[in-house]
Every structure is written in structure tokens, then in C-alpha cells.
Amino acid sequence: MIDRRTFLSQGVAAAGIWGSGMDVWAEMARHPLAGGTLPKWEKGHFRIHILYNGRAETTFHVFPDGTSLLIDCGDYTFAGRDVTPHLPDDSRRAGEWAARYILRENPNGKKVDYFLLTHYHSDHAGHPESGVRKSANGKYWLSGIGEAMDYIDFGTFIDRSWPDMDDPAPRAGSFDERTVEHTRLVYEEIERRGIKVERFRLEKGSDQIRLLHGGCAAFGYTPLCARGCVLKRDGTVLDLGTLAGAKGTRKGFDENALSIGMVLSLGDFRYFTAGDFSGGVKREDGTRADIEDALAPECPQVDVAKANHHGHHTMPLSLVNALKARVVLAGVWHAQHMNRPTMRRLTQAKWPCLYAPGMFPKLRREADAAEPWLKEIAPESFEGAHVVVDVAPDGKTYQLMMVTAADESNRILGAYDFKTTEKR
């Protein structure tokens, strides 16, 4: 078996070696950290946590100077054959589980500098569904971010459209309206507490997300998309509604298409995240224009990418080839996330890649047993894991750590070492 560190530091693998698939990843996972406890964040490092609880997507970031950013904090109850396990259990809702994790891992205790909501869906924001209680003052719902903010002190909220939550409007369908109302109540409460809620700025050179505790010259932030628009490399903004023709409009877009997206970087390391950014518009000639195809030419090459829309019928080849990520993550609460068509597209890439969703359940492993890409999924995903990426201060290397979601022990199930790739 090839040495784990040699394999990953090379960044490429010969076809014969790569063909051994899961056996190679299993060997790599026998890292000195495996079985131990997740190390605390160290100053100078950039750390990304994608939390798994089976109900929502929540990602917590700690920047090199300790500045912290929480992207999304949802709570969605889903039932049926494709439900994934709720971990650690159902004794608490998703917002509280997320807050407890953050309180363990945040270097600044209860203070989180930024909360950013990518779009108005309940698995990203929370929802006033049956069984969700209202706050003690009766002003908002204890769901998703509405619950987490009772445990965490936030500095600034950033929203895709606030204060005009109907920009663009009307949204396609009425499914999102209760989530919008829930989010509005949360923001009103936040403002009552004296906390600022800002509209996301889609502009070149934006410093809306910046380091607040001493800074780091090697750290970078680049906005990519929001509200159905894409920031182009030249600084102009492409309204994706124009893809349909001169009379195109964003007003009929699904909420996913309005998601916020960005790239975060430290030195040579880059990370892509864009909420549920996916969907398309119908051109005047009847053909479909995919908005991820429009985003692709404006994206830099990255090392790690979070799959759009949980990897559910997303990530076209144009975007996969633009990003060239060696690690692909996904926030998961449904057995069909990182679904078969998406995985087939991802694995058409000609470079080795580790796929590390928070959960890849038995149902999928049995259904997709004949798929060659199954061997390229981190086996720790089978148990349910928080996915943690830790980038070294020089940005030249990073570790992927799969941390058990079954309890709050922070036990590392497996770990992998990577070398940052050269970028075009």
C-alpha cells in the first residue's frame, strides 16, 4: 500500500493506484489523530466545520485571527424512507445541537462575529413548523438560527436581501413564505438587541466579511453570487435573468438560485461555498440555461468545495472543471443528497478526489454498490460525521478530520493530510 502522506502530497495518483479506491482511503484514515479528540483551533489556522445533525445545513468557520463566521443554521423535519439519522439524537433540536458544538469549538466562547444566511429555506434558517416553541418573549420561533441565538452572542447578521426580503419577488411557489416570516421575526429580535443586520454586498473588493481580531494578510474573501446575480471577474454583475433573453427576469427563480456564494482563502488554499446555488431559466428558444454554468467561468480553482444544494442534481461539469477541488464536502439531511447523477459528474474529473459528506447512509451504499465512485467516499461518512478542514498558517497544507456526530466527545473517526495544489 502506498504511503498515505506520499500519496496525498503528490496530489495525483497513477490509475492503478487510484483504482484501489476505498482501500487506499481506509489506509490513509489510519492517521495518528484517528481515535483521539479534535484538537483545539490554533491561532494562524483557518478552520471549517460542516456540522451533521440530520436536520439542516450549518457551517462554522474560524479565521486565522480568531474571527468567526457561521453560515446558515437550519432546522427541517423530514420523514420517509430517505431520512438520515438525527444525531446525536432527538432530545434537542438542530439549533441547540449546533450551538453546543460551536460553544465547544469557538475560541471566543459565546461570541460569534458573523452570521450569514445564504437563502430562505428552512434547512438553512429554521421554520415555525408543528412542535416548534416560541421564545420566552413570544417574538420569534425557537428553530434553527432563532434557537441558536439564545445560546450565542452574534456580532453582525448578513442576509441575502434584507431589509427588502422580497428582492427579487415573487419567489417561485409559496413553500418559502413561512421561512421568510420566521427569518423576519428573528431579524426584528436581533435589531431589538442592538445587533446590525446587513444586506449582502455583491461587489469586487468587498470587505463586508473581514478579520476583526488582529488580521492576517494572507487571508482573503471573494463574493461570488447572491439574489440571482453573479459577480464577474471584471467587477461587473451578471443578472442571471438575462440568460432567458432580453425579457428575462429573476422574479420566477427558485429560492435556491438566489443563494449567497463566496470563496475564502489562506495563502495558496481556497475554499468554495455557495449555499444551494442551483437551477436554471428557460430561454426564448425553449432551451434551458443552467445558472451553475454561468457561475463557472467566474470561479477560481480551489482545494476544497462544498457541493451546491447538498450535491442534489447539481455541480455540472463546467463548474466541477472550473473548481478542480480535491476534496468535496456536503451538508446532508436526506439519503439522496450527493445523489447518483451528481456523483457521476464529479467523478468524471481526471484528478483524485475525496468526497466527504457528513452522511452516506446504508440505503445509498446498497443502492449504489456497483458504482465505481463509491470507493472514493470517505468511509467515516457511513457513520455520520462532522467534517472539519484545518488549514496550516502558510496555506500550503491542510487536514481533513472526520469527527463523530453520534455524541459530543469530538472523537476523530479518521483524518487525511493534503498538500495545497498549484492554481492556474
Summary of the structure (lengths in Angstrom):
residues: 424
radius of gyration: 20.2
end to end distance: 31.3
largest distance: 62.8
contacts: 1500
relative contact order: 0.16
helix: 25%
strand: 25%
